[in-house]
Amino acid sequence: MNRAGIGPKDTGQSAQGSSAAGWRESKWLALCELAIVALIFIADWRHLIPFSKTPFILLVGWISLRLRKVGWRTVGFARYRSWTITVAIGIVSGVHPTQIQRC
């Protein structure tokens, strides 16, 4: 801390050790990722993406998680315990909006 008691505490780590983990948590990396996603949306709007932007966004998300050394489960994605429940939720999620649109 500085003299006024404001600021980060010295954790005893060297600047080199903290910078290796620091870039993974940097705002610049997040801004770059946001810019890439924005470019994907702009490319889709200009009809430069042939079928869907979803695979490209998933790829950016996967690369982002790999750069940060974080897994899918850490951000909330996990398999259900039962395939029957998973399939039932998928069917209900697919049929429900269709039924609402018909009304």
C-alpha positions in Angstrom: 0.0 0.0 0.0 1.1 3.5 -0.5 1.4 6.1 2.4 -2.3 6.9 2.4 -3.2 3.2 2.8 -4.8 3.1 -0.6 -3.7 0.7 -3.3 -2.7 -2.9 -3.9 -0.9 -4.9 -1.2 2.5 -6.3 -1.9 2.0 -10.1 -2.1 5.6 -10.8 -2.4 5.3 -12.1 -5.9 7.8 -10.9 -8.5 6.5 -8.7 -11.2 7.4 -11.3 -13.8 5.3 -14.0 -12.0 2.2 -11.8 -11.6 2.4 -10.6 -15.2 2.1 -14.1 -16.6 -1.2 -14.6 -14.8 -2.1 -10.9 -15.1 -2.6 -10.8 -18.9 -5.2 -13.6 -18.6 -7.2 -11.4 -16.4 -6.5 -8.1 -18.2 -9.2 -5.8 -19.5 -7.4 -5.6 -22.8 -7.9 -9.3 -23.5 -11.6 -8.9 -22.7 -11.8 -5.9 -25.0 -10.1 -7.8 -27.8 -12.5 -10.7 -27.4 -15.5 -8.3 -27.4 -14.1 -6.7 -30.6 -13.8 -10.1 -32.3 -17.4 -10.9 -31.4 -18.5 -7.5 -32.7 -16.7 -8.2 -36.0 -18.4 -11.6 -36.2 -21.8 -9.9 -35.9 -20.8 -7.2 -38.5 -19.7 -9.9 -40.9 -23.0 -11.7 -40.4 -24.9 -8.5 -40.9 -23.0 -8.0 -44.2 -23.8 -11.6 -45.2 -20.1 -12.6 -45.2 -20.8 -15.6 -42.9 -22.4 -18.3 -45.0 -24.7 -20.2 -42.6 -24.5 -19.1 -38.9 -22.4 -17.0 -36.6 -22.9 -19.5 -33.7 -19.9 -21.8 -34.5 -17.6 -18.8 -34.7 -18.8 -17.4 -31.4 -18.4 -20.8 -29.8 -14.8 -20.9 -31.1 -14.0 -17.5 -29.6 -15.5 -18.7 -26.3 -13.5 -21.9 -26.4 -10.3 -20.1 -27.2 -11.0 -17.5 -24.4 -11.5 -20.3 -21.9 -8.3 -22.0 -23.0 -6.3 -18.8 -22.8 -7.5 -18.3 -19.2 -6.9 -22.0 -18.3 -10.6 -22.4 -17.3 -12.9 -25.2 -18.2 -16.5 -25.3 -19.4 -17.7 -26.7 -16.1 -16.1 -23.7 -14.3 -18.4 -21.3 -16.2 -21.5 -23.4 -15.6 -21.7 -25.9 -18.4 -22.1 -29.5 -17.3 -23.8 -32.6 -18.5 -27.1 -33.7 -16.9 -27.0 -36.9 -14.9 -29.6 -38.5 -17.1 -29.9 -38.5 -20.9 -33.6 -39.0 -20.6 -34.0 -35.7 -18.8 -31.6 -34.0 -21.2 -33.6 -35.2 -24.3 -36.9 -34.3 -22.6 -35.7 -30.7 -21.9 -34.5 -30.4 -25.4 -37.8 -31.5 -26.9 -39.8 -29.3 -24.6 -37.5 -26.3 -25.4 -37.9 -26.9 -29.1 -41.7 -27.6 -29.2 -42.7 -24.9 -26.7 -41.7 -21.8 -28.8 -43.3 -23.4 -31.9 -46.6 -23.9 -30.0 -46.5 -20.3 -28.8 -45.9 -18.9 -32.3 -49.0 -20.7 -33.6 -51.4 -19.0 -31.2 
